[in-house]
Amino acid sequence: MIAAVLIDVVRWLVVAGLAYSAVVALTHWAVRSKKLSPFGAWPRTVRRLSDPVLQPIERRLVRAGGLPQSAPYWLLAIVVIGGLLLVSLVNWAIGFAYSLGTLAGAGPTVWLLTLLSWTFTVLRVALLVRVIASWFGISQYTKWMRPIVLLTDWLLEPLRRVLPPFGPLDLSPLVAYFILWIAERIIIGAFI
């Protein structure tokens, strides 16, 4: 009951944030395309209400060499991606709490199967994070990437030596993902 209410509250907060950022982005677009006067009541009100949120984004864009005029669109993207991540995180936390509750009365075999499943899940998530970080040019030597590299190198490096090169594509994470998935099915299937 409490979990359903919490999920609903988080979803409504995300929808409210999405509506706010969409109004800001649409008003900004309308002013820039001269469909609205920048001196009208609506654009001035929206700008007054959005300035505290947009100014830090504008400063960061200017420092990165971007245009501060694109801050409303960045705000919309941040709200969409952040909202999806927040809803997913809340769903995961509630599911994790429920699984811990069911494990309280379970036997050692169920505990072992659950720990194995969690281990394979952590490894697959680490692979995904490593791939996405490589898309954004994040170095594997940064402080927060070192644990990810440590979790995945034991599987990726041998695969890279065996797989033929495919130009700029590195297929070793995809192959590693499937190897982990198959290994999980085989190992957990042996216990059931």
Number of C-alpha atoms within 10 A of each C-alpha: 5 8 15 11 10 14 16 13 13 17 17 12 14 19 15 13 17 19 14 17 24 19 16 24 20 13 21 22 17 15 16 13 10 10 10 15 14 16 10 10 10 13 18 14 11 16 17 10 13 16 13 10 14 21 14 12 18 21 15 15 17 14 11 9 9 13 13 17 15 16 24 25 17 18 22 20 15 14 22 18 11 13 19 13 12 16 18 13 12 16 17 12 13 17 13 12 13 12 12 14 11 11 14 9 10 11 9 10 11 15 15 13 17 16 12 15 15 12 13 17 15 14 18 21 15 19 24 17 15 20 16 12 14 12 9 8 9 13 13 16 10 9 9 10 17 12 13 19 17 12 17 19 12 10 19 19 12 12 16 15 10 9 12 11 12 8 6 6 7 14 15 21 20 15 16 19 19 13 13 17 14 11 13 18 12 11 13 14 10 8 10 8
